[in-house]
């Protein structure tokens, strides 16, 4: 069994379309399971912090190197 993790922004048009497409193709099919995971506030804050650090580092490297 393989696991694939996809982050989908449900508030965007593309995210809504992707979820609708997956639901249409997989409805009633065996062998594929969709698992929804909710993230805690701490996990979201950590991801945003790490992303900001990467962006700052990239900007710094681009400007000074």
Backbone as CSV, one residue per row, in Angstrom:
resi,resn,N_x,N_y,N_z,CA_x,CA_y,CA_z,C_x,C_y,C_z
1,UNK,0.842,-1.179,0.000,0.000,0.000,0.000,0.884,1.238,0.000
2,UNK,0.520,2.216,-0.805,1.250,3.482,-0.863,0.357,4.577,-0.317
3,UNK,0.984,5.561,0.305,0.266,6.714,0.826,0.751,7.956,0.112
4,UNK,-0.184,8.757,-0.345,0.134,10.020,-0.999,-0.551,11.121,-0.199
5,UNK,0.204,12.140,0.139,-0.354,13.256,0.901,-0.435,14.471,-0.014
6,UNK,-1.636,15.029,-0.124,-1.856,16.200,-0.964,-2.519,17.269,-0.105
7,UNK,-1.949,18.460,-0.103,-2.552,19.580,0.613,-3.430,20.338,-0.364
8,UNK,-4.711,20.486,-0.012,-5.678,21.138,-0.886,-6.315,22.296,-0.128
9,UNK,-6.296,23.464,-0.744,-6.960,24.623,-0.165,-8.419,24.578,-0.612
10,UNK,-9.303,24.207,0.309,-10.718,24.027,-0.014,-11.440,25.326,-0.340
11,UNK,-10.805,26.460,-0.064,-11.471,27.741,-0.296,-11.245,28.279,-1.705
12,UNK,-10.315,27.667,-2.452,-10.046,28.139,-3.806,-10.892,27.372,-4.815
13,UNK,-11.062,27.963,-5.973,-11.826,27.313,-7.035,-11.154,26.003,-7.455
14,UNK,-9.820,26.038,-7.580,-9.081,24.840,-7.986,-9.213,23.740,-6.928
15,UNK,-9.155,24.124,-5.660,-9.286,23.141,-4.586,-10.652,22.490,-4.576
16,UNK,-11.698,23.300,-4.738,-13.059,22.770,-4.774,-13.249,21.838,-5.971
17,UNK,-12.716,22.240,-7.113,-12.831,21.435,-8.329,-12.110,20.105,-8.166
18,UNK,-10.905,20.148,-7.597,-10.125,18.918,-7.397,-10.863,17.962,-6.474
19,UNK,-11.401,18.471,-5.367,-12.131,17.612,-4.433,-13.374,17.016,-5.079
20,UNK,-14.084,17.804,-5.875,-15.271,17.300,-6.565,-14.898,16.209,-7.561
21,UNK,-13.791,16.411,-8.279,-13.333,15.425,-9.252,-12.962,14.108,-8.562
22,UNK,-12.217,14.203,-7.475,-11.810,13.002,-6.742,-13.032,12.272,-6.206
23,UNK,-13.977,13.022,-5.660,-15.195,12.421,-5.124,-15.953,11.687,-6.226
24,UNK,-16.037,12.289,-7.408,-16.748,11.679,-8.529,-16.092,10.374,-8.974
25,UNK,-14.752,10.381,-9.096,-14.053,9.198,-9.589,-13.971,8.073,-8.564
26,UNK,-13.927,8.397,-7.300,-13.677,7.375,-6.284,-14.913,6.937,-5.511
27,UNK,-16.044,7.538,-5.773,-17.260,7.194,-5.038,-17.603,5.716,-5.250
28,UNK,-17.664,4.976,-4.166,-18.038,3.567,-4.229,-16.919,2.628,-4.654
29,UNK,-15.721,3.117,-4.872,-14.599,2.273,-5.285,-13.894,1.696,-4.074
30,UNK,-13.488,0.454,-4.182,-12.717,-0.186,-3.123,-11.238,-0.073,-3.458
31,UNK,-10.397,-0.057,-2.439,-8.960,-0.023,-2.656,-8.349,1.356,-2.518
32,UNK,-9.199,2.391,-2.458,-8.702,3.750,-2.277,-9.468,4.373,-1.118
33,UNK,-8.721,4.941,-0.207,-9.336,5.546,0.968,-8.853,6.986,1.095
34,UNK,-9.771,7.901,1.309,-9.422,9.300,1.525,-9.521,9.585,3.014
35,UNK,-8.418,10.063,3.572,-8.349,10.359,4.991,-8.144,11.852,5.150
36,UNK,-9.030,12.491,5.885,-8.903,13.921,6.124,-8.257,14.135,7.478
37,UNK,-7.244,14.982,7.504,-6.554,15.296,8.742,-6.684,16.785,9.010
38,UNK,-7.091,17.126,10.187,-7.140,18.517,10.590,-5.853,18.849,11.318
39,UNK,-5.278,19.990,11.017,-4.039,20.404,11.659,-4.361,21.262,12.868
40,UNK,-3.511,21.142,13.877,-3.665,21.985,15.055,-3.108,23.373,14.752
41,UNK,-3.468,24.340,15.574,-2.970,25.696,15.393,-1.452,25.722,15.470
42,UNK,-0.884,24.915,16.357,0.569,24.879,16.512,1.248,24.385,15.243
43,UNK,0.672,23.372,14.594,1.248,22.852,13.353,1.181,23.888,12.237
44,UNK,0.072,24.602,12.152,-0.081,25.634,11.125,0.917,26.757,11.354
45,UNK,1.058,27.200,12.611,2.003,28.269,12.939,3.426,27.843,12.626
46,UNK,3.777,26.603,12.946,5.129,26.105,12.666,5.402,26.079,11.166
47,UNK,4.445,25.615,10.366,4.618,25.577,8.920,4.789,26.981,8.344
48,UNK,3.972,27.922,8.819,4.094,29.305,8.347,5.432,29.911,8.739
49,UNK,5.884,29.610,9.949,7.167,30.123,10.419,8.310,29.579,9.568
50,UNK,8.288,28.282,9.310,9.330,27.669,8.488,9.318,28.234,7.076
51,UNK,8.133,28.454,6.526,8.017,29.024,5.190,8.588,30.438,5.157
52,UNK,8.282,31.231,6.174,8.799,32.603,6.237,10.317,32.597,6.337
53,UNK,10.871,31.688,7.136,12.327,31.599,7.282,12.980,31.257,5.948
54,UNK,12.381,30.319,5.203,12.926,29.941,3.896,12.877,31.120,2.934
55,UNK,11.767,31.843,2.932,11.631,32.987,2.026,12.629,34.085,2.361
56,UNK,12.830,34.338,3.637,13.802,35.356,4.055,15.205,34.934,3.632
57,UNK,15.533,33.666,3.824,16.855,33.168,3.443,17.063,33.288,1.938
58,UNK,16.059,32.911,1.146,16.159,33.018,-0.310,16.362,34.466,-0.738
59,UNK,15.593,35.367,-0.132,15.708,36.783,-0.475,17.092,37.305,-0.120
60,UNK,17.594,36.930,1.049,18.920,37.357,1.493,19.994,36.856,0.536
61,UNK,19.930,35.584,0.183,20.919,35.006,-0.720,20.881,35.664,-2.095
62,UNK,19.679,35.963,-2.577,19.534,36.586,-3.886,20.118,38.000,-3.887
63,UNK,19.924,38.739,-2.798,20.389,40.121,-2.735,21.900,40.224,-2.539
64,UNK,22.443,39.347,-1.717,23.838,39.519,-1.300,24.821,38.546,-1.919
65,UNK,24.346,37.598,-2.679,25.278,36.655,-3.327,25.204,36.732,-4.818
